[in-house]
Amino acid sequence: MSTPTPIRSISYGGGVQSTALLVLAAQERIDFRTFLMANVGDDSEHPGTLRYLEEYARPFAAEHGIELALSRPASACHRWPLDRVHTPR
């Protein structure tokens, strides 16, 4: 049985610091190509954060070959599948 390959990722929260890390990754100043965001629910996240994510962050990531994956609860039992965004490199 082979050992799973670890995922190197940045926890993306949609704020200033994680957006700065996204820009640094796009500039290849840091070596991270996967960013993960956990959306705790559209009724809990700030609407401006979700709008920024869809209008700016995800398109920017895709344009630079960075995967920005969003997880959200599948149901009230709080399972967290990834809604993965695959981008070409």
Residue pairs with C-beta under 8 A, 6 or more apart in sequence:
7 34
8 31
8 32
8 33
8 34
9 32
9 34
9 35
9 36
10 18
10 21
10 22
10 25
10 32
10 34
10 35
10 36
11 18
11 35
11 36
11 37
12 18
12 21
12 22
12 35
12 36
12 37
12 57
12 68
13 37
14 37
14 45
14 49
14 50
14 52
14 53
14 57
15 49
18 35
19 57
21 30
21 32
21 35
22 35
22 57
22 60
22 61
22 66
22 68
24 30
25 31
25 32
25 33
25 35
25 64
25 66
26 60
26 61
26 63
26 64
26 66
32 66
33 65
33 66
33 67
33 89
34 66
34 67
34 69
35 61
35 66
35 67
35 68
35 69
36 69
36 71
36 82
37 53
37 68
37 69
37 70
37 71
38 70
38 71
38 72
38 80
39 45
39 50
39 70
39 71
39 72
40 72
40 73
41 72
41 73
42 50
53 70
57 68
58 68
58 85
61 67
61 68
61 85
61 87
62 68
62 85
62 87
65 87
65 88
65 89
66 87
67 84
67 85
67 86
67 87
68 85
69 82
69 83
69 84
69 85
70 82
70 83
70 85
71 80
71 81
71 82
71 83
72 80
72 83
73 79
73 80
74 80
74 81
